[in-house]
Amino acid sequence: MVRTRGNEIHVICNREEQMDGVVSRLTTPNCKLAGYEEWDDDEDRKWILTFIVADDDYVIEPELN
């Protein structure tokens, strides 16, 4: 499932194996992986990938805890 909100693209993966393919297809000079979230610990686990669409000079800085 794919959903957009402004300059963000959210992709929900049903299998862990899907994530590498999604990241390689969507990552471009103007589209960067900005976040990763794991939902549930059961058999219906999902992985949510968030991409940001921006100009080449946009810098994504990591969030440190």
PyMOL Python script that loads the backbone (N, CA, C, O; Angstrom):
from pymol import cmd

cmd.read_pdbstr("""\
ATOM      1  N   MET A   1       0.834  -1.169   0.000  1.00  0.00           N
ATOM      2  CA  MET A   1       0.000   0.000   0.000  1.00  0.00           C
ATOM      3  C   MET A   1       0.881   1.234   0.000  1.00  0.00           C
ATOM      4  O   MET A   1       1.884   1.293   0.711  1.00  0.00           O
ATOM      5  N   VAL A   2       0.504   2.213  -0.795  1.00  0.00           N
ATOM      6  CA  VAL A   2       1.254   3.459  -0.904  1.00  0.00           C
ATOM      7  C   VAL A   2       0.316   4.620  -0.611  1.00  0.00           C
ATOM      8  O   VAL A   2      -0.816   4.660  -1.093  1.00  0.00           O
ATOM      9  N   ARG A   3       0.803   5.562   0.184  1.00  0.00           N
ATOM     10  CA  ARG A   3       0.011   6.749   0.507  1.00  0.00           C
ATOM     11  C   ARG A   3       0.929   7.959   0.468  1.00  0.00           C
ATOM     12  O   ARG A   3       2.096   7.871   0.850  1.00  0.00           O
ATOM     13  N   THR A   4       0.406   9.086   0.010  1.00  0.00           N
ATOM     14  CA  THR A   4       1.207  10.305  -0.021  1.00  0.00           C
ATOM     15  C   THR A   4       0.572  11.362   0.875  1.00  0.00           C
ATOM     16  O   THR A   4      -0.641  11.391   1.081  1.00  0.00           O
ATOM     17  N   ARG A   5       1.436  12.229   1.399  1.00  0.00           N
ATOM     18  CA  ARG A   5       0.981  13.359   2.199  1.00  0.00           C
ATOM     19  C   ARG A   5       1.990  14.484   1.981  1.00  0.00           C
ATOM     20  O   ARG A   5       3.088  14.470   2.537  1.00  0.00           O
ATOM     21  N   GLY A   6       1.598  15.450   1.168  1.00  0.00           N
ATOM     22  CA  GLY A   6       2.521  16.549   0.860  1.00  0.00           C
ATOM     23  C   GLY A   6       3.732  16.015   0.115  1.00  0.00           C
ATOM     24  O   GLY A   6       3.599  15.398  -0.942  1.00  0.00           O
ATOM     25  N   ASN A   7       4.910  16.253   0.669  1.00  0.00           N
ATOM     26  CA  ASN A   7       6.140  15.773   0.022  1.00  0.00           C
ATOM     27  C   ASN A   7       6.614  14.438   0.596  1.00  0.00           C
ATOM     28  O   ASN A   7       7.769  14.058   0.403  1.00  0.00           O
ATOM     29  N   GLU A   8       5.731  13.726   1.299  1.00  0.00           N
ATOM     30  CA  GLU A   8       6.070  12.424   1.872  1.00  0.00           C
ATOM     31  C   GLU A   8       5.363  11.303   1.126  1.00  0.00           C
ATOM     32  O   GLU A   8       4.217  11.449   0.699  1.00  0.00           O
ATOM     33  N   ILE A   9       6.059  10.183   0.975  1.00  0.00           N
ATOM     34  CA  ILE A   9       5.482   8.962   0.418  1.00  0.00           C
ATOM     35  C   ILE A   9       5.616   7.891   1.495  1.00  0.00           C
ATOM     36  O   ILE A   9       6.717   7.633   1.982  1.00  0.00           O
ATOM     37  N   HIS A  10       4.501   7.268   1.865  1.00  0.00           N
ATOM     38  CA  HIS A  10       4.497   6.206   2.872  1.00  0.00           C
ATOM     39  C   HIS A  10       4.176   4.887   2.177  1.00  0.00           C
ATOM     40  O   HIS A  10       3.167   4.771   1.481  1.00  0.00           O
ATOM     41  N   VAL A  11       5.038   3.900   2.371  1.00  0.00           N
ATOM     42  CA  VAL A  11       4.848   2.586   1.769  1.00  0.00           C
ATOM     43  C   VAL A  11       4.754   1.558   2.891  1.00  0.00           C
ATOM     44  O   VAL A  11       5.624   1.496   3.760  1.00  0.00           O
ATOM     45  N   ILE A  12       3.691   0.750   2.868  1.00  0.00           N
ATOM     46  CA  ILE A  12       3.516  -0.306   3.861  1.00  0.00           C
ATOM     47  C   ILE A  12       3.883  -1.634   3.204  1.00  0.00           C
ATOM     48  O   ILE A  12       3.272  -2.038   2.214  1.00  0.00           O
ATOM     49  N   CYS A  13       4.881  -2.304   3.762  1.00  0.00           N
ATOM     50  CA  CYS A  13       5.328  -3.602   3.252  1.00  0.00           C
ATOM     51  C   CYS A  13       4.754  -4.710   4.130  1.00  0.00           C
ATOM     52  O   CYS A  13       4.761  -4.608   5.356  1.00  0.00           O
ATOM     53  N   ASN A  14       4.260  -5.766   3.492  1.00  0.00           N
ATOM     54  CA  ASN A  14       3.696  -6.900   4.225  1.00  0.00           C
ATOM     55  C   ASN A  14       4.739  -7.946   4.586  1.00  0.00           C
ATOM     56  O   ASN A  14       4.535  -8.746   5.498  1.00  0.00           O
ATOM     57  N   ARG A  15       5.864  -7.938   3.863  1.00  0.00           N
ATOM     58  CA  ARG A  15       6.941  -8.893   4.131  1.00  0.00           C
ATOM     59  C   ARG A  15       8.264  -8.140   4.224  1.00  0.00           C
ATOM     60  O   ARG A  15       8.482  -7.158   3.515  1.00  0.00           O
ATOM     61  N   GLU A  16       9.119  -8.599   5.083  1.00  0.00           N
ATOM     62  CA  GLU A  16      10.415  -7.945   5.271  1.00  0.00           C
ATOM     63  C   GLU A  16      11.227  -7.948   3.978  1.00  0.00           C
ATOM     64  O   GLU A  16      11.989  -7.016   3.720  1.00  0.00           O
ATOM     65  N   GLU A  17      11.067  -8.988   3.170  1.00  0.00           N
ATOM     66  CA  GLU A  17      11.817  -9.100   1.915  1.00  0.00           C
ATOM     67  C   GLU A  17      11.442  -7.992   0.922  1.00  0.00           C
ATOM     68  O   GLU A  17      12.236  -7.670   0.037  1.00  0.00           O
ATOM     69  N   GLN A  18      10.271  -7.419   1.053  1.00  0.00           N
ATOM     70  CA  GLN A  18       9.816  -6.368   0.133  1.00  0.00           C
ATOM     71  C   GLN A  18      10.597  -5.073   0.309  1.00  0.00           C
ATOM     72  O   GLN A  18      10.745  -4.306  -0.643  1.00  0.00           O
ATOM     73  N   MET A  19      11.091  -4.824   1.499  1.00  0.00           N
ATOM     74  CA  MET A  19      11.671  -3.513   1.805  1.00  0.00           C
ATOM     75  C   MET A  19      12.856  -3.147   0.920  1.00  0.00           C
ATOM     76  O   MET A  19      12.930  -2.015   0.442  1.00  0.00           O
ATOM     77  N   ASP A  20      13.776  -4.062   0.692  1.00  0.00           N
ATOM     78  CA  ASP A  20      14.946  -3.752  -0.137  1.00  0.00           C
ATOM     79  C   ASP A  20      14.541  -3.343  -1.542  1.00  0.00           C
ATOM     80  O   ASP A  20      15.098  -2.395  -2.095  1.00  0.00           O
ATOM     81  N   GLY A  21      13.574  -4.049  -2.129  1.00  0.00           N
ATOM     82  CA  GLY A  21      13.108  -3.717  -3.468  1.00  0.00           C
ATOM     83  C   GLY A  21      12.431  -2.359  -3.529  1.00  0.00           C
ATOM     84  O   GLY A  21      12.638  -1.598  -4.474  1.00  0.00           O
ATOM     85  N   VAL A  22      11.625  -2.055  -2.527  1.00  0.00           N
ATOM     86  CA  VAL A  22      10.933  -0.762  -2.476  1.00  0.00           C
ATOM     87  C   VAL A  22      11.953   0.365  -2.343  1.00  0.00           C
ATOM     88  O   VAL A  22      11.861   1.374  -3.043  1.00  0.00           O
ATOM     89  N   VAL A  23      12.913   0.197  -1.458  1.00  0.00           N
ATOM     90  CA  VAL A  23      13.928   1.236  -1.250  1.00  0.00           C
ATOM     91  C   VAL A  23      14.734   1.457  -2.525  1.00  0.00           C
ATOM     92  O   VAL A  23      14.985   2.605  -2.894  1.00  0.00           O
ATOM     93  N   SER A  24      15.143   0.401  -3.202  1.00  0.00           N
ATOM     94  CA  SER A  24      15.946   0.568  -4.420  1.00  0.00           C
ATOM     95  C   SER A  24      15.142   1.195  -5.554  1.00  0.00           C
ATOM     96  O   SER A  24      15.696   1.944  -6.359  1.00  0.00           O
ATOM     97  N   ARG A  25      13.842   0.899  -5.630  1.00  0.00           N
ATOM     98  CA  ARG A  25      13.013   1.492  -6.687  1.00  0.00           C
ATOM     99  C   ARG A  25      12.668   2.952  -6.435  1.00  0.00           C
ATOM    100  O   ARG A  25      12.608   3.744  -7.376  1.00  0.00           O
ATOM    101  N   LEU A  26      12.442   3.317  -5.187  1.00  0.00           N
ATOM    102  CA  LEU A  26      11.989   4.677  -4.889  1.00  0.00           C
ATOM    103  C   LEU A  26      13.111   5.675  -4.619  1.00  0.00           C
ATOM    104  O   LEU A  26      12.898   6.881  -4.744  1.00  0.00           O
ATOM    105  N   THR A  27      14.291   5.203  -4.256  1.00  0.00           N
ATOM    106  CA  THR A  27      15.385   6.124  -3.938  1.00  0.00           C
ATOM    107  C   THR A  27      15.965   6.711  -5.221  1.00  0.00           C
ATOM    108  O   THR A  27      16.457   5.991  -6.090  1.00  0.00           O
ATOM    109  N   THR A  28      15.895   8.035  -5.316  1.00  0.00           N
ATOM    110  CA  THR A  28      16.446   8.790  -6.444  1.00  0.00           C
ATOM    111  C   THR A  28      17.141  10.021  -5.870  1.00  0.00           C
ATOM    112  O   THR A  28      17.104  10.233  -4.658  1.00  0.00           O
ATOM    113  N   PRO A  29      17.774  10.838  -6.714  1.00  0.00           N
ATOM    114  CA  PRO A  29      18.375  12.071  -6.176  1.00  0.00           C
ATOM    115  C   PRO A  29      17.346  12.992  -5.508  1.00  0.00           C
ATOM    116  O   PRO A  29      17.706  13.779  -4.632  1.00  0.00           O
ATOM    117  N   ASN A  30      16.082  12.905  -5.907  1.00  0.00           N
ATOM    118  CA  ASN A  30      15.049  13.767  -5.330  1.00  0.00           C
ATOM    119  C   ASN A  30      14.121  13.050  -4.360  1.00  0.00           C
ATOM    120  O   ASN A  30      13.205  13.672  -3.822  1.00  0.00           O
ATOM    121  N   CYS A  31      14.333  11.765  -4.122  1.00  0.00           N
ATOM    122  CA  CYS A  31      13.477  10.992  -3.216  1.00  0.00           C
ATOM    123  C   CYS A  31      14.375  10.152  -2.313  1.00  0.00           C
ATOM    124  O   CYS A  31      15.092   9.268  -2.781  1.00  0.00           O
ATOM    125  N   LYS A  32      14.328  10.436  -1.026  1.00  0.00           N
ATOM    126  CA  LYS A  32      15.218   9.770  -0.058  1.00  0.00           C
ATOM    127  C   LYS A  32      14.410   9.072   1.023  1.00  0.00           C
ATOM    128  O   LYS A  32      13.342   9.540   1.418  1.00  0.00           O
ATOM    129  N   LEU A  33      14.933   7.942   1.497  1.00  0.00           N
ATOM    130  CA  LEU A  33      14.334   7.245   2.627  1.00  0.00           C
ATOM    131  C   LEU A  33      14.554   8.096   3.871  1.00  0.00           C
ATOM    132  O   LEU A  33      15.691   8.418   4.215  1.00  0.00           O
ATOM    133  N   ALA A  34      13.461   8.460   4.545  1.00  0.00           N
ATOM    134  CA  ALA A  34      13.563   9.340   5.710  1.00  0.00           C
ATOM    135  C   ALA A  34      13.178   8.651   7.009  1.00  0.00           C
ATOM    136  O   ALA A  34      13.497   9.144   8.091  1.00  0.00           O
ATOM    137  N   GLY A  35      12.491   7.505   6.912  1.00  0.00           N
ATOM    138  CA  GLY A  35      12.081   6.856   8.145  1.00  0.00           C
ATOM    139  C   GLY A  35      11.652   5.421   7.931  1.00  0.00           C
ATOM    140  O   GLY A  35      11.311   5.011   6.822  1.00  0.00           O
ATOM    141  N   TYR A  36      11.674   4.666   9.018  1.00  0.00           N
ATOM    142  CA  TYR A  36      11.352   3.244   9.011  1.00  0.00           C
ATOM    143  C   TYR A  36      10.643   2.935  10.316  1.00  0.00           C
ATOM    144  O   TYR A  36      11.089   3.354  11.384  1.00  0.00           O
ATOM    145  N   GLU A  37       9.547   2.209  10.234  1.00  0.00           N
ATOM    146  CA  GLU A  37       8.806   1.864  11.447  1.00  0.00           C
ATOM    147  C   GLU A  37       8.265   0.445  11.318  1.00  0.00           C
ATOM    148  O   GLU A  37       7.773   0.046  10.262  1.00  0.00           O
ATOM    149  N   GLU A  38       8.364  -0.300  12.395  1.00  0.00           N
ATOM    150  CA  GLU A  38       7.855  -1.667  12.426  1.00  0.00           C
ATOM    151  C   GLU A  38       6.572  -1.681  13.247  1.00  0.00           C
ATOM    152  O   GLU A  38       6.540  -1.149  14.357  1.00  0.00           O
ATOM    153  N   TRP A  39       5.513  -2.287  12.710  1.00  0.00           N
ATOM    154  CA  TRP A  39       4.236  -2.366  13.418  1.00  0.00           C
ATOM    155  C   TRP A  39       3.929  -3.803  13.767  1.00  0.00           C
ATOM    156  O   TRP A  39       4.084  -4.695  12.933  1.00  0.00           O
ATOM    157  N   ASP A  40       3.506  -4.030  14.966  1.00  0.00           N
ATOM    158  CA  ASP A  40       3.082  -5.332  15.487  1.00  0.00           C
ATOM    159  C   ASP A  40       4.265  -6.289  15.629  1.00  0.00           C
ATOM    160  O   ASP A  40       5.302  -6.139  14.982  1.00  0.00           O
ATOM    161  N   ASP A  41       4.071  -7.252  16.481  1.00  0.00           N
ATOM    162  CA  ASP A  41       5.065  -8.303  16.668  1.00  0.00           C
ATOM    163  C   ASP A  41       4.480  -9.665  16.324  1.00  0.00           C
ATOM    164  O   ASP A  41       5.145 -10.687  16.486  1.00  0.00           O
ATOM    165  N   ASP A  42       3.253  -9.682  15.855  1.00  0.00           N
ATOM    166  CA  ASP A  42       2.570 -10.930  15.541  1.00  0.00           C
ATOM    167  C   ASP A  42       2.855 -11.353  14.103  1.00  0.00           C
ATOM    168  O   ASP A  42       3.745 -10.813  13.447  1.00  0.00           O
ATOM    169  N   GLU A  43       2.086 -12.323  13.629  1.00  0.00           N
ATOM    170  CA  GLU A  43       2.249 -12.811  12.260  1.00  0.00           C
ATOM    171  C   GLU A  43       1.871 -11.766  11.222  1.00  0.00           C
ATOM    172  O   GLU A  43       2.338 -11.834  10.085  1.00  0.00           O
ATOM    173  N   ASP A  44       1.028 -10.793  11.591  1.00  0.00           N
ATOM    174  CA  ASP A  44       0.605  -9.771  10.634  1.00  0.00           C
ATOM    175  C   ASP A  44       1.476  -8.515  10.723  1.00  0.00           C
ATOM    176  O   ASP A  44       0.987  -7.403  10.524  1.00  0.00           O
ATOM    177  N   ARG A  45       2.750  -8.691  11.017  1.00  0.00           N
ATOM    178  CA  ARG A  45       3.699  -7.586  11.138  1.00  0.00           C
ATOM    179  C   ARG A  45       3.779  -6.801   9.826  1.00  0.00           C
ATOM    180  O   ARG A  45       3.728  -7.381   8.742  1.00  0.00           O
ATOM    181  N   LYS A  46       3.906  -5.483   9.936  1.00  0.00           N
ATOM    182  CA  LYS A  46       4.023  -4.596   8.774  1.00  0.00           C
ATOM    183  C   LYS A  46       5.242  -3.700   8.976  1.00  0.00           C
ATOM    184  O   LYS A  46       5.649  -3.437  10.108  1.00  0.00           O
ATOM    185  N   TRP A  47       5.812  -3.241   7.882  1.00  0.00           N
ATOM    186  CA  TRP A  47       6.930  -2.322   7.900  1.00  0.00           C
ATOM    187  C   TRP A  47       6.518  -1.081   7.127  1.00  0.00           C
ATOM    188  O   TRP A  47       6.076  -1.182   5.982  1.00  0.00           O
ATOM    189  N   ILE A  48       6.658   0.084   7.737  1.00  0.00           N
ATOM    190  CA  ILE A  48       6.258   1.337   7.103  1.00  0.00           C
ATOM    191  C   ILE A  48       7.516   2.122   6.772  1.00  0.00           C
ATOM    192  O   ILE A  48       8.304   2.466   7.654  1.00  0.00           O
ATOM    193  N   LEU A  49       7.692   2.401   5.481  1.00  0.00           N
ATOM    194  CA  LEU A  49       8.834   3.179   5.016  1.00  0.00           C
ATOM    195  C   LEU A  49       8.334   4.562   4.622  1.00  0.00           C
ATOM    196  O   LEU A  49       7.320   4.683   3.934  1.00  0.00           O
ATOM    197  N   THR A  50       9.035   5.602   5.049  1.00  0.00           N
ATOM    198  CA  THR A  50       8.668   6.975   4.709  1.00  0.00           C
ATOM    199  C   THR A  50       9.776   7.574   3.856  1.00  0.00           C
ATOM    200  O   THR A  50      10.948   7.561   4.232  1.00  0.00           O
ATOM    201  N   PHE A  51       9.387   8.095   2.710  1.00  0.00           N
ATOM    202  CA  PHE A  51      10.314   8.757   1.791  1.00  0.00           C
ATOM    203  C   PHE A  51       9.964  10.236   1.717  1.00  0.00           C
ATOM    204  O   PHE A  51       8.795  10.606   1.822  1.00  0.00           O
ATOM    205  N   ILE A  52      10.973  11.081   1.537  1.00  0.00           N
ATOM    206  CA  ILE A  52      10.785  12.517   1.378  1.00  0.00           C
ATOM    207  C   ILE A  52      11.180  12.883  -0.046  1.00  0.00           C
ATOM    208  O   ILE A  52      12.246  12.497  -0.527  1.00  0.00           O
ATOM    209  N   VAL A  53      10.310  13.628  -0.713  1.00  0.00           N
ATOM    210  CA  VAL A  53      10.598  14.132  -2.055  1.00  0.00           C
ATOM    211  C   VAL A  53      11.002  15.593  -1.898  1.00  0.00           C
ATOM    212  O   VAL A  53      10.223  16.402  -1.396  1.00  0.00           O
ATOM    213  N   ALA A  54      12.222  15.935  -2.327  1.00  0.00           N
ATOM    214  CA  ALA A  54      12.734  17.291  -2.159  1.00  0.00           C
ATOM    215  C   ALA A  54      13.806  17.575  -3.201  1.00  0.00           C
ATOM    216  O   ALA A  54      14.209  16.693  -3.960  1.00  0.00           O
ATOM    217  N   ASP A  55      14.258  18.824  -3.222  1.00  0.00           N
ATOM    218  CA  ASP A  55      15.334  19.219  -4.126  1.00  0.00           C
ATOM    219  C   ASP A  55      16.639  18.529  -3.750  1.00  0.00           C
ATOM    220  O   ASP A  55      16.777  17.972  -2.660  1.00  0.00           O
ATOM    221  N   ASP A  56      17.600  18.579  -4.685  1.00  0.00           N
ATOM    222  CA  ASP A  56      18.898  17.943  -4.453  1.00  0.00           C
ATOM    223  C   ASP A  56      19.617  18.496  -3.230  1.00  0.00           C
ATOM    224  O   ASP A  56      20.349  17.759  -2.568  1.00  0.00           O
ATOM    225  N   ASP A  57      19.427  19.779  -2.912  1.00  0.00           N
ATOM    226  CA  ASP A  57      20.166  20.398  -1.814  1.00  0.00           C
ATOM    227  C   ASP A  57      19.531  20.158  -0.446  1.00  0.00           C
ATOM    228  O   ASP A  57      20.052  20.646   0.557  1.00  0.00           O
ATOM    229  N   TYR A  58      18.415  19.419  -0.376  1.00  0.00           N
ATOM    230  CA  TYR A  58      17.752  19.114   0.893  1.00  0.00           C
ATOM    231  C   TYR A  58      18.582  18.089   1.660  1.00  0.00           C
ATOM    232  O   TYR A  58      18.987  17.074   1.094  1.00  0.00           O
ATOM    233  N   VAL A  59      18.836  18.344   2.926  1.00  0.00           N
ATOM    234  CA  VAL A  59      19.647  17.451   3.752  1.00  0.00           C
ATOM    235  C   VAL A  59      18.777  16.814   4.810  1.00  0.00           C
ATOM    236  O   VAL A  59      18.078  17.505   5.551  1.00  0.00           O
ATOM    237  N   ILE A  60      18.821  15.494   4.882  1.00  0.00           N
ATOM    238  CA  ILE A  60      18.084  14.763   5.916  1.00  0.00           C
ATOM    239  C   ILE A  60      19.080  14.430   7.025  1.00  0.00           C
ATOM    240  O   ILE A  60      20.066  13.729   6.797  1.00  0.00           O
ATOM    241  N   GLU A  61      18.810  14.943   8.230  1.00  0.00           N
ATOM    242  CA  GLU A  61      19.690  14.699   9.345  1.00  0.00           C
ATOM    243  C   GLU A  61      19.079  13.649  10.256  1.00  0.00           C
ATOM    244  O   GLU A  61      17.877  13.687  10.515  1.00  0.00           O
ATOM    245  N   PRO A  62      19.883  12.710  10.747  1.00  0.00           N
ATOM    246  CA  PRO A  62      19.341  11.649  11.612  1.00  0.00           C
ATOM    247  C   PRO A  62      18.866  12.205  12.950  1.00  0.00           C
ATOM    248  O   PRO A  62      19.426  13.164  13.480  1.00  0.00           O
ATOM    249  N   GLU A  63      17.817  11.575  13.481  1.00  0.00           N
ATOM    250  CA  GLU A  63      17.316  11.907  14.811  1.00  0.00           C
ATOM    251  C   GLU A  63      18.064  11.061  15.818  1.00  0.00           C
ATOM    252  O   GLU A  63      18.083   9.835  15.707  1.00  0.00           O
ATOM    253  N   LEU A  64      18.666  11.685  16.779  1.00  0.00           N
ATOM    254  CA  LEU A  64      19.400  10.947  17.803  1.00  0.00           C
ATOM    255  C   LEU A  64      18.606  10.957  19.101  1.00  0.00           C
ATOM    256  O   LEU A  64      18.058  11.983  19.503  1.00  0.00           O
ATOM    257  N   ASN A  65      18.554   9.807  19.743  1.00  0.00           N
ATOM    258  CA  ASN A  65      17.845   9.714  21.027  1.00  0.00           C
ATOM    259  C   ASN A  65      18.748  10.020  22.170  1.00  0.00           C
ATOM    260  O   ASN A  65      18.318   9.989  23.323  1.00  0.00           O
TER     261      ASN A  65
END
""", "prot")
cmd.dss("prot")
cmd.show_as("cartoon", "prot")
cmd.util.cbc("prot")
cmd.orient("prot")
